[in-house]
Amino acid sequence: MASFFEKLKFGLRQTKQGLVDGVVYAVTGKARLDESTIEELETTLIGADLGYDLTADLIARLRERLGLREASSPEAVVACMKEFLQERLTALPNLPSNGRSDFFSPANRPHVIMIVGVNGVGKTTTIAKLANRFRERGRSVLVAAADTFRAAASEQLDIWAQRAEVAIIRTRQGADPAAVAFDAVQSAKSKGTEIVIVDTAGRLHTKSNLMEEMKKISRVMSRVIAEAPHEVLLVIDATTGQNGLRQAEIFSAAVGVTGLVIAKLDGTAKGGIVFSIQEKLKIPVRFIGVGEGLDDLQPFEPAEFVEALFD
């Protein structure tokens, strides 16, 4: 079985082609980093969704390090870029370290994790993968199907919960989502369940009623456990690129997002969103998804991510 690092490399192959290979193509055969080459590099970096601000800073670093040399090899440019991106990721506050990404605290029982995000980003599979990850590490898990608006949402989550071999609380379509979340937290508290993962609706993030619903769910859970939810994870579809940044801004303002899950990295050349979204919002990426299997969601480790991208 392939290691996760190998899966990560394979999952990032499209981003690598667009970002790393694109940079190599832009500078190969060039005597130095002239303005024409710089423009090609900027186009390549922005195309990989690195973002305008981060791209400008990276170009400034390249000018400083390599711009005055007689010759700038592709290897030198790539090495400078790799060093820069790794520095920016690891310089951000509150980044998870080894083991930290599981963010389970024995003092919080149940430890309540609220999952938010717009429809279609992969919330259901992310919840199943998270639940499976915790269960494999010996934690008891309860999933709350609080997306009661989308047709068949609870049924889909039920199927995934069965695959992950964890318990689930669900109700009929159209029921009060906050009531489902309340029942789940109360049940987990009475039974000593360690982790509760709460699914939520994901209609268009521009709809104010959805944000009010998220706030209500959070308030209702806090009646059972004052600190709940302990974590609010926003799932972002990597293929949407910079639109994910706007989603993060809106959800964070409404419910205080504490971490990000970047899903579907294996299906996009826009993996640069990982860099730009952390840089812009200072919200740590907790997990990344590079496949559809239950074990294809892994903690985000900045050094490993950059290494896999440039390997």
C-alpha positions as CSV (number, residue, x, y, z in Angstrom):
1,M,0.0,0.0,0.0
2,A,1.3,3.4,-0.9
3,S,2.3,5.7,1.9
4,F,0.3,8.9,2.4
5,F,3.3,10.9,1.2
6,E,3.1,9.0,-2.1
7,K,-0.6,9.6,-2.2
8,L,0.0,13.3,-1.5
9,K,2.5,13.5,-4.3
10,F,0.1,11.8,-6.7
11,G,-2.8,14.0,-5.5
12,L,-0.9,17.1,-6.1
13,R,0.3,16.2,-9.5
14,Q,-2.0,18.6,-11.3
15,T,-1.0,21.5,-9.1
16,K,2.7,20.5,-9.6
17,Q,2.2,20.6,-13.3
18,G,0.6,24.0,-13.2
19,L,2.9,25.5,-10.6
20,V,6.3,23.9,-10.5
21,D,6.5,22.6,-14.0
22,G,5.0,25.8,-15.3
23,V,7.8,27.8,-13.6
24,V,10.5,25.6,-15.0
25,Y,9.0,26.0,-18.4
26,A,8.9,29.8,-18.0
27,V,12.6,30.1,-17.1
28,T,14.2,27.3,-19.0
29,G,16.6,28.7,-21.6
30,K,16.4,32.2,-20.3
31,A,19.7,34.0,-19.5
32,R,18.2,35.8,-16.5
33,L,15.0,36.9,-15.0
34,D,14.1,39.7,-17.3
35,E,10.7,41.5,-17.3
36,S,9.3,39.2,-19.9
37,T,10.2,36.1,-17.9
38,I,8.8,37.7,-14.7
39,E,5.5,38.3,-16.4
40,E,5.4,34.6,-17.4
41,L,6.1,33.6,-13.8
42,E,3.4,35.9,-12.5
43,T,0.9,34.4,-14.9
44,T,1.9,30.8,-13.9
45,L,1.7,31.5,-10.1
46,I,-1.7,33.3,-10.3
47,G,-3.0,30.5,-12.5
48,A,-2.2,28.1,-9.7
49,D,-4.3,30.2,-7.4
50,L,-1.4,31.4,-5.3
51,G,-3.1,34.8,-5.0
52,Y,-2.0,38.2,-6.1
53,D,-0.4,39.3,-2.8
54,L,1.6,36.1,-2.3
55,T,2.6,36.1,-5.9
56,A,3.9,39.7,-5.7
57,D,5.9,38.8,-2.6
58,L,7.4,35.7,-4.2
59,I,8.4,37.7,-7.3
60,A,10.0,40.2,-5.1
61,R,12.0,37.4,-3.4
62,L,13.1,36.1,-6.8
63,R,14.2,39.5,-8.0
64,E,16.2,40.0,-4.8
65,R,17.9,36.6,-4.9
66,L,18.3,35.9,-8.6
67,G,17.4,39.0,-10.6
68,L,20.9,40.4,-11.0
69,R,22.7,37.2,-11.9
70,E,24.0,36.5,-15.3
71,A,22.1,33.2,-15.4
72,S,19.2,31.9,-13.3
73,S,18.8,28.2,-13.7
74,P,15.4,26.6,-13.4
75,E,16.8,24.7,-10.3
76,A,17.7,28.0,-8.6
77,V,14.3,29.5,-9.3
78,V,12.5,26.4,-8.0
79,A,14.7,26.2,-4.9
80,C,14.0,29.8,-4.1
81,M,10.3,29.4,-4.6
82,K,10.2,26.2,-2.4
83,E,12.1,28.0,0.4
84,F,9.7,31.0,0.2
85,L,6.5,29.0,0.3
86,Q,7.7,26.8,3.2
87,E,8.7,29.9,5.1
88,R,5.3,31.5,4.6
89,L,3.4,28.4,5.7
90,T,5.4,27.7,8.8
91,A,5.4,31.4,9.9
92,L,1.6,31.5,10.3
93,P,0.3,31.4,13.9
94,N,-1.6,28.5,15.3
95,L,-0.5,26.0,12.8
96,P,-0.9,22.3,13.7
97,S,2.2,20.3,14.5
98,N,2.6,16.6,14.7
99,G,-0.4,15.1,16.4
100,R,-2.0,18.5,16.9
101,S,-4.2,18.1,13.9
102,D,-6.4,15.7,15.8
103,F,-7.1,18.5,18.3
104,F,-8.9,16.2,20.7
105,S,-8.8,17.4,24.3
106,P,-9.7,14.9,27.0
107,A,-10.9,17.8,29.1
108,N,-13.7,18.4,26.6
109,R,-16.0,15.4,26.6
110,P,-17.7,15.3,24.3
111,H,-15.4,17.3,22.1
112,V,-17.8,19.0,19.6
113,I,-16.7,19.6,16.0
114,M,-19.1,21.6,13.8
115,I,-18.6,21.1,10.0
116,V,-19.7,24.0,7.8
117,G,-19.4,24.8,4.1
118,V,-21.5,25.3,0.9
119,N,-23.2,22.4,-0.8
120,G,-21.0,20.2,-3.0
121,V,-17.6,20.9,-1.3
122,G,-17.4,17.4,0.2
123,K,-18.7,17.9,3.7
124,T,-20.4,14.5,3.9
125,T,-17.3,12.5,2.9
126,T,-15.1,14.7,5.1
127,I,-17.2,13.9,8.1
128,A,-17.0,10.2,7.4
129,K,-13.2,10.4,6.9
130,L,-12.8,12.4,10.2
131,A,-15.0,10.0,12.1
132,N,-13.1,7.0,10.7
133,R,-9.8,8.6,11.6
134,F,-10.9,9.2,15.2
135,R,-12.4,5.7,15.6
136,E,-9.2,4.1,14.3
137,R,-7.4,6.0,17.1
138,G,-9.6,4.5,19.7
139,R,-12.1,7.4,20.1
140,S,-15.8,7.0,20.4
141,V,-17.6,9.1,17.8
142,L,-21.2,10.3,17.3
143,V,-22.3,12.0,14.0
144,A,-25.2,14.4,14.0
145,A,-27.1,14.8,10.7
146,A,-28.1,18.4,11.1
147,D,-28.4,19.1,7.4
148,T,-32.2,18.6,7.4
149,F,-32.9,20.8,4.3
150,R,-31.1,19.0,1.5
151,A,-33.0,16.0,0.2
152,A,-31.3,12.7,1.1
153,A,-28.6,14.5,3.1
154,S,-29.1,12.4,6.3
155,E,-29.4,9.2,4.3
156,Q,-26.1,9.8,2.6
157,L,-24.4,10.6,5.9
158,D,-26.0,7.5,7.4
159,I,-24.4,5.4,4.7
160,W,-21.0,7.0,5.3
161,A,-21.3,6.6,9.0
162,Q,-21.9,2.9,8.6
163,R,-18.8,2.6,6.4
164,A,-16.8,4.5,9.1
165,E,-18.5,2.3,11.8
166,V,-19.7,5.1,14.0
167,A,-23.0,6.0,15.5
168,I,-25.3,8.6,14.0
169,I,-28.3,10.7,15.1
170,R,-30.7,11.7,12.3
171,T,-34.3,12.8,11.9
172,R,-36.8,13.6,9.1
173,Q,-36.2,16.1,6.4
174,G,-37.3,19.6,7.3
175,A,-36.8,19.1,11.1
176,D,-35.0,21.8,13.1
177,P,-31.3,21.4,12.6
178,A,-30.5,22.9,15.9
179,A,-32.7,20.3,17.7
180,V,-30.7,17.5,16.0
181,A,-27.4,19.0,17.2
182,F,-28.8,19.6,20.7
183,D,-29.9,15.9,20.9
184,A,-26.6,14.7,19.7
185,V,-24.5,16.7,22.2
186,Q,-26.9,15.8,25.0
187,S,-26.8,12.1,24.1
188,A,-23.0,12.1,23.8
189,K,-22.6,13.8,27.2
190,S,-24.9,11.3,28.9
191,K,-23.2,8.3,27.3
192,G,-19.6,9.5,27.7
193,T,-19.0,9.7,23.9
194,E,-15.7,11.4,23.3
195,I,-16.3,13.2,19.9
196,V,-19.4,14.7,18.3
197,I,-19.2,15.7,14.6
198,V,-22.1,17.9,13.5
199,D,-23.1,18.2,9.9
200,T,-24.8,21.4,8.7
201,A,-26.6,22.7,5.7
202,G,-24.7,24.3,2.9
203,R,-26.9,26.4,0.8
204,L,-25.4,29.4,-0.9
205,H,-23.0,31.2,1.4
206,T,-24.4,34.5,0.3
207,K,-27.8,33.7,2.0
208,S,-28.0,35.4,5.4
209,N,-30.6,32.9,6.6
210,L,-28.0,30.1,6.3
211,M,-25.5,32.1,8.5
212,E,-28.2,32.7,11.1
213,E,-28.9,29.0,11.1
214,M,-25.3,28.3,11.8
215,K,-25.3,30.7,14.7
216,K,-28.4,29.1,16.1
217,I,-26.9,25.6,16.0
218,S,-23.9,26.9,17.8
219,R,-25.9,28.7,20.5
220,V,-28.2,25.6,21.1
221,M,-25.2,23.3,21.5
222,S,-23.7,25.7,24.0
223,R,-26.7,25.2,26.3
224,V,-25.5,21.6,26.8
225,I,-21.8,22.4,26.9
226,A,-20.9,26.0,27.4
227,E,-17.7,25.8,25.2
228,A,-19.4,23.9,22.3
229,P,-18.6,23.8,19.5
230,H,-14.9,23.4,20.4
231,E,-13.9,23.5,16.7
232,V,-15.6,24.9,13.6
233,L,-14.1,23.3,10.5
234,L,-14.9,24.9,7.1
235,V,-14.7,22.5,4.2
236,I,-13.5,24.1,1.0
237,D,-13.4,22.5,-2.4
238,A,-9.9,23.1,-3.8
239,T,-11.3,23.1,-7.4
240,T,-13.2,26.3,-6.7
241,G,-9.9,28.3,-6.2
242,Q,-10.2,31.8,-4.9
243,N,-14.0,31.5,-4.4
244,G,-13.1,29.4,-1.4
245,L,-11.4,32.5,0.1
246,R,-14.7,34.4,0.0
247,Q,-16.5,31.4,1.6
248,A,-14.0,31.3,4.4
249,E,-14.4,35.0,5.1
250,I,-18.2,34.8,5.4
251,F,-18.4,31.6,7.5
252,S,-15.6,32.9,9.7
253,A,-17.5,36.1,10.4
254,A,-20.7,34.2,11.2
255,V,-19.5,31.2,13.3
256,G,-15.8,31.8,14.0
257,V,-14.1,29.2,11.8
258,T,-11.1,27.6,13.7
259,G,-9.7,25.5,11.0
260,L,-10.0,24.6,7.3
261,V,-10.3,21.3,5.5
262,I,-9.2,21.5,1.9
263,A,-10.9,18.7,-0.1
264,K,-10.5,17.4,-3.6
265,L,-6.9,18.5,-4.0
266,D,-6.4,15.5,-6.2
267,G,-8.7,17.0,-8.8
268,T,-7.3,20.4,-9.4
269,A,-4.3,22.4,-10.6
270,K,-5.3,25.2,-8.2
271,G,-3.7,23.7,-5.1
272,G,-2.0,27.1,-4.5
273,I,-5.2,28.0,-2.7
274,V,-3.7,26.3,0.4
275,F,-1.0,28.9,0.5
276,S,-3.2,32.0,-0.3
277,I,-6.1,31.2,2.0
278,Q,-3.8,30.7,5.1
279,E,-1.9,33.7,4.2
280,K,-5.0,35.9,3.8
281,L,-7.1,34.7,6.7
282,K,-4.6,33.3,9.2
283,I,-6.8,30.3,9.7
284,P,-4.9,27.1,9.8
285,V,-5.5,24.2,7.4
286,R,-6.2,21.2,9.6
287,F,-6.7,18.5,7.1
288,I,-6.4,17.9,3.3
289,G,-8.1,15.4,1.1
290,V,-6.4,13.8,-1.8
291,G,-8.8,11.0,-2.7
292,E,-12.2,9.4,-2.1
293,G,-11.1,6.6,0.3
294,L,-11.8,6.8,4.0
295,D,-8.1,7.1,4.8
296,D,-7.5,9.8,2.2
297,L,-8.0,12.7,4.6
298,Q,-4.8,13.5,6.5
299,P,-3.5,16.2,8.9
300,F,-1.9,19.1,7.0
301,E,1.8,19.3,7.7
302,P,3.3,22.4,5.9
303,A,6.8,20.9,5.4
304,E,5.4,17.7,4.0
305,F,3.0,19.5,1.7
306,V,5.7,21.6,0.2
307,E,8.0,18.7,-0.1
308,A,5.4,16.6,-1.9
309,L,4.7,19.5,-4.3
310,F,8.3,20.0,-5.3
311,D,9.5,16.4,-5.0
